[in-house]
Amino acid sequence: MTDREFLEAILKKVESIDSKIDTVTHQVVKNSEDLTYLRATADILVTQTAQNSELQPSFDNAIAELETDMKIVKDLYHHNI
């Protein structure tokens, strides 16, 4: 193998390594973007869960009131039959 062939072989190896580094770099950037999105989504879920927890007692009270109203309507209906 001549010096020129040796250097060309080394150049091909370096270019191959450079291409692999580019691929890995792009994947790292994509993973970072995905993590940022997932963190933002997790923050939204935490906020919504907290809001749901705050609303749960009101919801439970509304359901209880509806159940009471339904019992009253049912009793009135049965008394009018």
C-alpha positions as a printed NumPy array, in Angstrom:
array([[  0.   ,   0.   ,   0.   ],
       [  1.376,   3.361,  -0.978],
       [  1.413,   6.367,   1.289],
       [ -1.364,   7.917,  -0.812],
       [ -3.566,   4.815,  -0.502],
       [ -2.894,   4.708,   3.223],
       [ -3.896,   8.366,   3.617],
       [ -7.028,   7.848,   1.497],
       [ -8.007,   4.892,   3.679],
       [ -7.493,   6.992,   6.808],
       [ -9.527,   9.825,   5.232],
       [-12.408,   7.419,   4.528],
       [-12.31 ,   6.216,   8.131],
       [-12.301,   9.799,   9.414],
       [-15.223,  10.694,   7.126],
       [-17.124,   7.622,   8.346],
       [-16.483,   8.569,  11.974],
       [-17.507,  12.169,  11.229],
       [-20.752,  10.945,   9.676],
       [-21.467,   8.773,  12.723],
       [-20.768,  11.7  ,  15.049],
       [-23.226,  13.829,  13.037],
       [-25.864,  11.109,  13.337],
       [-25.336,  10.829,  17.086],
       [-25.381,  14.62 ,  17.46 ],
       [-28.707,  14.864,  15.62 ],
       [-30.139,  12.108,  17.798],
       [-28.96 ,  13.858,  20.968],
       [-30.618,  17.093,  19.802],
       [-33.853,  15.222,  19.024],
       [-33.769,  13.463,  22.399],
       [-33.244,  16.801,  24.116],
       [-36.226,  18.274,  22.285],
       [-38.314,  15.222,  23.203],
       [-37.308,  15.583,  26.86 ],
       [-38.248,  19.248,  26.813],
       [-41.663,  18.339,  25.389],
       [-42.141,  15.57 ,  27.96 ],
       [-41.195,  17.903,  30.816],
       [-43.688,  20.49 ,  29.572],
       [-46.354,  17.798,  29.31 ],
       [-45.56 ,  16.579,  32.818],
       [-45.861,  20.153,  34.125],
       [-49.273,  20.46 ,  32.466],
       [-50.387,  17.168,  34.003],
       [-49.238,  18.262,  37.462],
       [-51.154,  21.536,  37.097],
       [-54.292,  19.807,  35.822],
       [-54.145,  17.219,  38.592],
       [-53.899,  19.98 ,  41.177],
       [-56.826,  21.802,  39.577],
       [-58.859,  18.6  ,  39.494],
       [-58.122,  18.034,  43.166],
       [-59.392,  21.519,  43.938],
       [-62.567,  20.902,  41.94 ],
       [-63.269,  17.414,  43.303],
       [-65.089,  18.533,  46.481],
       [-67.394,  20.807,  44.451],
       [-68.029,  17.999,  42.002],
       [-68.761,  15.563,  44.831],
       [-71.195,  18.066,  46.385],
       [-72.944,  18.59 ,  43.06 ],
       [-73.322,  14.825,  42.604],
       [-74.675,  14.464,  46.142],
       [-77.186,  17.259,  45.501],
       [-78.273,  15.634,  42.238],
       [-78.708,  12.295,  43.983],
       [-80.849,  13.965,  46.655],
       [-82.902,  15.746,  44.001],
       [-83.372,  12.476,  42.114],
       [-84.619,  10.775,  45.294],
       [-87.08 ,  13.61 ,  45.861],
       [-88.316,  13.413,  42.266],
       [-88.594,   9.631,  42.506],
       [-90.557,   9.889,  45.786],
       [-92.867,  12.543,  44.308],
       [-93.385,  10.441,  41.21 ],
       [-94.278,   7.35 ,  43.247],
       [-96.661,   9.34 ,  45.473],
       [-98.495,  10.758,  42.437],
       [-99.043,   7.364,  40.816]])
